[in-house]
């Protein structure tokens, strides 16, 4: 039994390694939020990734809104780099993070740092995180300079792939599927995408983590295809709900799917 378990682990590990790094998994538009959890500040974020598959080069345009690192709303940052079959490496010198480097390996692990940050109160910023085809989570730690009293602040940048879950082909979906909302986390609104493999009477409802119904978004008959519906973070009587984790449920007939989403305030 032990030999079989070891063999299975070896096969699984080999399969993961064999997948390699595929830049096409990341190309496209991403949307989300940055949140400084130490100071309670946040802002919208967007990312556009393009790639030249002939020369194996990549360009990222990152736009972070709001008071980023204690400065004014920054201009979009252009980050250039190269990729191989096992990793992506990008660098940028910009007015927000100074000299910035990031790397993503074939397992989706992100590492990096930023030095020579233009803000004199900041010594450096370090990055860690994960990347999948649907979600990029980039954690950052800001180290303050000795003249500013030292110490650190932490935050997170989350980006959702807006291309995931949307059927751009001429063929209809073959399965009943509820996709992850985007952006997630969100504020003030988010988009819920789902696939119907046939004309269906559907109901989409929002619940809090205690199971209490917060909002019934729709209860109607819809035709086959990929559909989108938005939630503005309000309950059934029009009041804005508090930040936290919520459940959204898609039900049709005897089939039901539920996913979690995070409203940040």
C-alpha positions in Angstrom: 0.0 0.0 0.0 2.8 2.4 0.9 4.5 1.8 -2.5 1.2 2.4 -4.3 0.7 5.7 -2.4 4.3 6.9 -3.2 3.7 6.0 -6.9 0.5 7.9 -7.0 2.1 11.0 -5.4 5.0 10.7 -8.0 2.5 10.5 -10.9 0.5 13.5 -9.6 3.6 15.6 -9.0 5.0 14.7 -12.5 1.7 15.7 -14.1 1.7 19.1 -12.3 5.3 19.7 -13.3 4.6 18.7 -16.9 1.9 21.4 -17.2 4.5 24.1 -17.2 3.9 27.8 -17.4 1.4 28.8 -20.1 1.2 32.6 -20.6 -2.1 32.2 -22.5 -3.7 31.3 -19.2 -3.1 34.9 -18.0 -3.5 37.0 -21.1 -6.5 39.3 -21.0 -8.3 41.8 -18.7 -8.4 41.4 -14.9 -10.3 43.4 -12.4 -10.3 43.6 -8.6 -9.3 45.6 -5.5 -6.2 46.5 -3.5 -6.7 46.7 0.2 -4.3 47.9 2.9 -5.5 45.8 5.8 -3.3 47.7 8.3 -4.7 51.2 7.6 -8.1 50.1 6.2 -7.7 51.8 2.8 -8.6 50.3 -0.6 -9.2 51.1 -4.2 -10.2 49.5 -7.5 -7.6 47.8 -9.6 -7.4 46.6 -13.2 -4.7 44.7 -15.1 -4.3 44.1 -18.8 -1.9 41.4 -19.9 -0.7 41.0 -23.5 2.0 38.6 -24.8 4.2 38.2 -27.9 4.3 34.4 -28.2 7.0 34.6 -31.0 9.5 36.5 -28.9 8.1 35.2 -25.5 7.7 38.7 -24.1 4.9 40.0 -22.0 3.5 43.4 -21.0 1.3 44.1 -18.0 -0.5 47.4 -17.5 -1.5 47.8 -13.9 -3.9 50.6 -12.8 -4.5 51.1 -9.1 -7.0 53.7 -8.0 -6.9 55.8 -4.9 -4.3 56.6 -2.2 -1.7 53.9 -3.0 1.2 53.8 -0.6 0.3 57.1 0.9 0.5 59.0 -2.5 -1.9 60.5 -5.0 -3.9 58.3 -7.4 -1.1 56.9 -9.6 -0.9 56.7 -13.3 -1.2 53.2 -14.8 2.1 51.3 -14.5 3.6 49.5 -17.5 5.5 46.3 -16.5 7.5 44.5 -19.1 9.1 41.0 -19.0 9.8 37.7 -20.5 8.6 34.1 -19.9 9.7 30.6 -20.4 7.9 27.2 -20.2 8.4 27.3 -16.4 8.2 30.9 -15.3 7.3 34.6 -15.9 9.7 37.4 -14.9 8.7 41.1 -15.2 10.3 44.4 -14.1 9.3 48.0 -14.0 10.5 51.4 -12.8 7.5 53.5 -11.9 6.4 56.4 -9.7 4.5 54.2 -7.3 6.7 51.2 -6.5 10.1 52.4 -7.8 12.2 49.5 -9.0 9.8 46.6 -9.1 10.3 42.9 -9.9 7.8 40.0 -9.9 8.1 36.4 -10.8 5.4 33.7 -11.3 6.6 30.0 -11.4 4.9 27.1 -13.1 2.9 26.3 -9.9 1.5 29.8 -9.7 3.6 31.0 -6.8 4.4 34.8 -7.0 7.5 36.4 -5.4 9.0 39.9 -5.8 9.9 43.2 -4.3 10.1 46.9 -4.9 13.1 49.1 -3.9 13.9 52.8 -4.3 10.2 53.6 -3.7 9.6 57.3 -4.4 7.9 57.8 -1.1 10.7 58.7 1.4 8.8 57.1 4.3 9.0 53.7 2.6 12.1 51.6 2.6 10.9 48.7 0.4 7.8 46.6 -0.5 7.9 42.8 -0.6 5.4 40.6 -2.6 4.2 37.1 -2.2 1.1 35.4 -3.7 -0.6 32.9 -6.0 -1.9 33.0 -9.5 -4.5 30.8 -11.2 -6.4 31.1 -14.4 -9.2 32.8 -12.5 -7.7 34.6 -9.6 -4.4 36.5 -8.8 -3.8 37.2 -5.1 -0.8 39.4 -4.4 0.1 40.0 -0.8 2.4 42.9 0.0 4.4 44.1 3.0 5.4 47.7 3.2 8.6 48.3 5.3 8.8 51.9 6.6 12.1 53.8 6.7 13.9 54.4 10.0 13.2 58.2 9.6 9.5 57.4 9.5 9.7 55.3 12.7 10.1 51.9 11.1 7.5 49.1 11.3 5.5 47.5 8.5 2.0 47.6 7.0 0.4 44.7 5.1 -2.2 44.5 2.3 -3.5 42.4 -0.5 -4.3 42.9 -4.2 -6.9 40.6 -5.7 -7.6 40.4 -9.4 -10.2 38.3 -11.2 -9.9 37.1 -14.8 -12.9 38.8 -16.6 -12.6 36.3 -19.5 -13.3 33.3 -17.4 -16.8 32.0 -17.4 -17.9 33.9 -20.5 -18.8 32.0 -23.6 -17.5 33.8 -26.7 -18.1 30.9 -29.1 -21.2 30.4 -31.3 -22.0 27.1 -29.5 -24.3 26.9 -26.5 -23.1 25.6 -23.1 -23.4 21.9 -22.6 -23.5 22.0 -18.8 -25.4 23.8 -16.0 -22.6 25.9 -14.4 -22.3 28.7 -11.9 -19.0 30.6 -12.2 -17.1 32.7 -9.7 -18.3 36.2 -9.5 -16.0 39.0 -10.7 -14.5 41.1 -9.4 -14.1 39.3 -6.1 -13.6 40.7 -3.5 -15.8 43.6 -4.7 -17.1 47.1 -3.8 -19.7 48.3 -4.6 -21.0 45.8 -7.3 -20.0 42.5 -8.8 -21.0 40.3 -11.8 -22.4 36.8 -11.6 -22.0 34.6 -14.7 -23.7 31.3 -15.2 -24.3 28.8 -18.1 -27.6 27.2 -18.9 -27.6 24.1 -21.1 -31.3 24.4 -21.8 -34.2 26.9 -21.4 -34.8 26.9 -17.6 -36.8 28.5 -14.8 -34.0 29.9 -12.7 -33.7 31.7 -9.4 -30.6 33.5 -8.1 -30.4 34.4 -4.4 -27.9 36.0 -2.1 -27.5 34.7 1.5 -25.4 35.8 4.4 -23.2 33.2 6.3 -26.0 32.4 8.7 -28.2 31.3 5.9 -30.5 34.4 6.0 -31.9 35.5 2.6 -30.4 38.9 1.7 -31.6 39.5 -1.8 -33.4 37.6 -4.5 -31.8 38.8 -7.7 -34.1 37.1 -10.2 -36.8 34.5 -10.5 -37.7 34.0 -14.2 -37.4 31.8 -17.3 -34.2 32.2 -19.2 -33.1 30.7 -22.6 -30.1 28.5 -23.2 -26.7 30.2 -23.1 -24.2 32.1 -21.0 -25.8 34.7 -18.8 -24.7 37.6 -16.5 -26.5 39.3 -13.7 -25.1 42.0 -11.3 -25.5 42.5 -7.6 -25.1 46.0 -6.2 -24.4 45.0 -2.6 -28.0 45.9 -1.5 -30.7 43.9 0.2 -34.3 43.4 -1.0 -35.4 46.8 0.4 -32.6 48.7 -1.1 -30.3 49.1 1.9 -26.5 48.6 1.4 -25.3 45.5 3.3 -22.2 45.4 5.5 -18.9 44.0 4.3 -18.3 40.3 4.7 -18.7 36.9 3.1 -21.9 36.1 1.2 -23.3 33.1 -0.6 -24.9 33.3 -4.0 -27.1 30.4 -5.2 -28.3 29.4 -8.6 -31.3 27.0 -8.7 -33.2 25.5 -11.5 -35.6 22.5 -11.0 -33.8 20.0 -8.8 -30.3 21.4 -9.6 -28.5 23.9 -7.4 -25.0 25.4 -7.1 -23.6 27.8 -4.5 -20.4 29.9 -4.3 -18.9 32.4 -1.9 -18.1 36.0 -2.6 -16.6 38.8 -0.5 -17.9 42.4 -0.2 -15.2 44.7 1.1 -16.0 48.0 2.8 
